[in-house]
Amino acid sequence: MASPFDGYEVAPRNRPSPEAYGYDIDRALSAVVALQSRVPADAFTAASLGEDRLGNGIVIGPTGLVLTIGYLITEAQEITLTRNDGKRIAAHALGADPITGFGLVQALEPLGLPPLALGDSHSLAADSPVIIAGAGGRAHAAAGHVLTRMPFAGYWEYLLDEAIMTEPAHPHWSGAALIGAAGELVGVGSLSLERQARAGRASPINMFVPADLLPPILHDLASGKAPHPPRPWLGVLAQDIGDRVVIVGVSPRGPAARAELRAGDILLGVAGEPVADLADFYTRLWAQGPPGTVISLRVQREDDAFSLEVRSADRAALLKKPRLN
């Protein structure tokens, strides 16, 4: 059987040297496991996120509790964790939180791995040293640093107040561990992005979700409960393009698709108020009420500006629920 670690090695020049750290980095890295999930072909997210997903998870509890990024386990019916020594262990999805982006998994037999302690990312600033760790040990870890902390608006109706941006980019970022100076977990890998480097060239970077967002929701997420009230969802995929919020796609079976919104439409306003950017659009959208609320939008399509109403939905209602393996 092929190893889930193959092909995701970090360049040797970027790997951490044990002598440079005041903790046992090999022990810390052993807490990062490969995570493979299988999603049914008829799942709502199968077309957009795939039926077979591969990423990482981080052991955070002595009984096999594993933290990951939520899109890896959304609607997953089968989950396998692989330790750095190659041992494979079945696991069960406890839940995924669309607000933070976290996912939580329970191993179905003892992992025999030391958990990583949750840290506080508030001490991180530009140039703070970190280790960016995928599963597979030191050959899959990068000695990196924080570029910045900044708000991040994702095209899938997602908003973080303070995402953590790091470099060098990791080849296996999904669910990767961001390890701080004391060997603690300070972030979970979410995305690969690009920034403008010197001479106008694009340079790859990673975005991490701060680990300190987990403690307030950990009990609910571990219990299979929704840790936040659901937000009204439209199913628009939008981006900031210049000074406009532009729809680049819509989710099938979503409210926006039913309302015949389409790629190229410009979102001008919500409930009679203009939107300045994507983050502002989400903030105004979510302030309108719970799922089911009718959202009044102002839209520009080519040379025509018009208003329409869209009944929002609860995205979670479209998703397959976790089941025990």
C-alpha positions in Angstrom: 0.0 0.0 0.0 1.4 3.4 -0.9 2.6 5.6 1.9 0.6 8.8 2.5 3.9 10.6 3.2 5.5 10.0 -0.2 6.0 13.1 -2.3 5.5 15.6 0.5 9.0 15.9 1.7 10.4 19.4 2.6 13.6 20.6 0.9 16.5 19.6 3.1 17.7 23.2 3.4 14.4 24.1 5.1 14.2 21.3 7.6 14.6 22.1 11.3 17.8 21.2 13.1 17.1 19.7 16.6 20.0 21.8 18.1 18.2 25.0 17.3 15.2 24.3 19.6 14.7 24.1 23.4 12.4 21.1 23.2 12.4 17.6 21.7 11.3 18.3 18.1 11.1 14.6 17.2 8.7 14.0 20.0 6.6 17.0 19.0 6.6 15.9 15.3 5.4 12.4 16.3 2.1 14.0 17.3 1.4 14.9 13.6 -0.3 12.0 11.7 -1.4 11.6 8.1 -5.2 11.7 7.7 -7.0 10.1 4.8 -10.8 10.3 4.4 -13.3 8.9 2.1 -16.5 10.7 1.2 -19.5 9.2 -0.7 -19.9 10.2 -4.3 -23.3 11.7 -3.6 -22.1 13.9 -0.8 -22.7 17.6 -1.2 -19.0 18.4 -1.0 -17.7 15.5 -3.2 -17.6 17.6 -6.4 -15.8 20.6 -4.8 -13.5 18.9 -2.3 -13.2 15.4 -3.8 -14.2 11.9 -2.6 -10.7 11.0 -1.4 -8.9 13.6 0.8 -5.4 13.5 2.2 -4.0 15.8 4.8 -2.7 15.9 8.4 -4.1 15.7 11.9 -2.5 16.7 15.3 -2.9 14.6 18.4 -4.1 16.9 21.2 -5.4 14.5 23.8 -4.2 11.3 25.5 -7.2 9.3 24.4 -6.7 9.7 20.7 -8.3 13.1 20.1 -7.0 14.6 16.8 -7.4 18.1 15.5 -7.4 18.8 11.8 -8.8 21.2 9.3 -12.5 20.7 8.8 -12.7 20.3 5.0 -10.7 17.1 5.2 -13.4 15.4 7.2 -16.6 17.1 6.1 -19.1 14.3 5.2 -16.4 11.7 5.6 -17.6 8.1 6.1 -14.2 6.5 6.5 -11.1 8.0 8.1 -7.6 6.5 8.5 -4.8 8.0 10.6 -1.2 6.9 9.8 1.6 7.4 12.4 5.1 8.2 11.4 6.1 4.6 11.7 3.5 3.6 9.2 0.9 2.1 11.5 -2.6 2.8 10.3 -5.5 3.4 12.7 -9.2 3.9 11.9 -10.9 7.0 13.2 -14.3 8.7 13.5 -15.2 12.2 12.6 -16.7 14.0 15.6 -17.5 17.2 13.8 -16.3 20.2 11.7 -16.9 23.8 12.6 -17.5 26.1 9.6 -16.9 29.2 11.7 -13.3 28.5 12.8 -12.6 25.9 10.1 -11.5 23.2 12.6 -12.3 19.5 12.5 -12.1 17.0 15.3 -11.5 13.2 14.9 -11.4 10.4 17.5 -9.0 7.5 16.9 -10.8 4.1 17.4 -7.8 2.5 19.1 -4.9 3.8 21.1 -2.5 5.9 19.1 0.4 5.6 21.5 1.5 9.1 20.7 2.3 12.1 22.9 -0.2 14.9 22.4 0.8 18.4 21.5 -0.2 21.0 24.1 -2.4 23.8 22.8 -0.6 27.2 22.8 -1.6 30.8 22.6 -0.9 32.3 19.2 -1.3 35.9 20.4 2.4 36.1 21.1 3.2 35.5 17.5 4.3 38.5 15.4 6.1 39.0 12.1 9.4 37.0 12.0 8.4 34.8 15.0 10.1 31.4 14.5 7.9 28.4 14.0 8.0 24.8 12.7 5.5 24.0 10.0 4.9 20.2 10.3 3.2 17.7 8.1 3.1 14.0 9.0 6.2 12.0 8.4 8.7 13.4 10.9 11.6 15.7 10.4 11.8 15.2 6.6 8.3 16.6 6.4 8.8 19.6 8.6 10.0 23.1 7.7 11.8 25.7 9.9 9.8 28.8 9.1 8.6 32.1 10.4 5.5 34.1 10.7 5.0 36.7 7.9 2.0 38.5 9.4 -1.3 38.2 11.2 -4.2 39.6 9.3 -8.0 39.3 8.5 -8.8 36.7 5.9 -12.0 36.4 3.9 -12.4 33.1 2.0 -14.4 32.8 -1.1 -16.6 30.1 0.4 -18.4 32.4 2.9 -15.6 32.2 5.6 -14.0 34.9 7.6 -11.1 34.9 10.1 -10.3 38.0 12.2 -6.6 37.1 12.5 -5.2 34.4 10.2 -1.5 33.5 10.6 0.5 33.7 7.4 3.8 31.8 7.2 6.7 30.9 5.0 8.3 28.9 3.5 5.3 27.2 2.0 4.8 23.6 3.0 4.0 21.0 0.3 1.4 19.3 2.5 -0.3 22.2 4.4 -3.8 20.8 4.9 -4.2 20.1 8.7 -0.5 20.7 9.2 0.8 21.7 12.7 2.2 25.2 13.4 4.5 24.7 16.3 5.6 27.6 18.5 8.9 28.3 20.3 8.0 26.2 23.3 6.9 23.1 21.3 3.2 24.0 21.6 0.5 23.9 18.9 -0.3 27.5 17.8 -2.1 26.9 14.5 -3.6 24.4 12.0 -2.9 24.6 8.3 -5.7 25.6 6.0 -4.5 27.0 2.7 -1.7 27.6 0.2 -1.7 31.2 -1.0 0.6 33.6 -2.9 2.1 36.9 -2.1 3.9 39.4 -4.3 7.6 39.0 -3.8 10.4 41.1 -5.2 10.4 42.0 -8.9 6.6 41.3 -8.9 7.1 37.5 -8.7 4.5 35.4 -6.8 5.8 33.6 -3.7 3.8 30.7 -2.1 2.9 31.0 1.6 0.6 29.2 3.9 -2.4 30.3 6.0 -3.0 28.9 9.5 -6.1 29.0 11.7 -5.0 30.1 15.3 -5.1 27.3 17.8 -6.5 29.5 20.5 -9.8 29.5 18.7 -10.3 25.9 19.8 -10.6 25.9 23.6 -13.9 27.8 23.7 -15.5 25.3 21.4 -13.6 22.1 22.2 -16.2 20.5 24.5 -19.1 21.0 22.0 -17.1 19.9 19.0 -15.8 16.8 20.8 -19.4 16.0 21.9 -20.7 16.2 18.3 -22.6 19.4 18.9 -22.5 22.6 16.8 -20.3 25.0 18.7 -21.8 28.1 17.1 -25.3 29.1 16.0 -25.6 28.5 12.2 -25.2 31.5 9.9 -27.3 32.4 6.9 -25.7 30.8 3.9 -26.2 31.8 0.2 -23.8 29.5 -1.6 -21.9 32.2 -3.4 -18.2 31.9 -4.2 -16.9 35.4 -4.3 -13.7 37.4 -4.4 -12.4 40.9 -4.0 -11.4 41.9 -7.6 -10.2 45.5 -7.6 -12.6 47.4 -5.5 -15.6 45.1 -6.3 -17.0 42.0 -4.7 -17.4 39.7 -7.6 -19.2 36.3 -7.8 -16.9 33.7 -9.4 -19.3 30.8 -8.9 -22.2 29.4 -7.0 -22.7 26.2 -5.1 -25.1 23.7 -6.7 -28.4 23.3 -4.8 -27.6 26.5 -2.9 -29.8 29.6 -2.5 -27.7 31.7 -4.9 -28.0 29.0 -7.7 -31.8 28.9 -7.2 -31.9 32.7 -7.4 -30.0 32.5 -10.7 -27.0 34.5 -9.5 -24.0 33.7 -11.6 -20.3 34.2 -12.1 -19.5 37.7 -13.1 -22.3 39.3 -11.0 -21.0 42.1 -8.8 -22.4 42.3 -5.2 -23.1 46.0 -4.6 -25.1 45.9 -1.3 -26.9 44.0 1.4 -30.2 45.1 3.0 -29.8 48.6 1.3 -26.2 49.2 2.6 -23.3 49.2 0.2 -20.5 46.6 0.7 -16.9 47.7 0.7 -15.2 44.4 0.3 -15.7 40.6 0.8 -15.3 40.8 4.6 -17.9 43.6 4.8 -20.2 41.6 2.6 -20.0 38.6 5.0 -20.4 40.8 8.1 -23.6 42.4 6.7 -25.0 39.1 5.4 -24.6 37.3 8.8 -26.1 40.2 10.6 -29.4 39.7 8.8 -30.6 36.8 11.0 -30.5 33.0 11.2 -30.6 30.6 8.2 -34.0 31.0 6.4 -33.8 34.8 6.6 -34.6 36.5 3.3 -31.5 38.5 2.2 -32.0 41.6 0.1 -29.1 42.0 -2.4 -28.2 44.8 -4.8 -26.4 43.2 -7.8 -24.8 44.5 -11.0 -24.7 42.3 -14.1 -22.9 43.8 -17.0 -24.5 47.3 -17.4 -27.6 46.5 -15.4 -28.0 47.0 -11.6 -31.0 45.4 -9.9 -32.3 44.2 -6.5 -33.4 40.7 -5.6 -34.3 38.7 -2.6 -32.7 35.4 -1.7 -33.9 33.1 1.0 -30.8 32.0 2.9 -30.2 28.4 4.1 -28.3 26.4 6.7 -25.4 24.7 4.8 -25.1 22.0 7.4 -28.6 20.7 6.5 -27.1 19.7 3.1 -24.2 17.7 4.5 -24.1 14.0 5.4 -23.6 13.5 9.1 -20.7 11.6 10.6 -21.2 8.0 11.4 -19.1 5.6 13.5 -16.8 3.4 11.4 
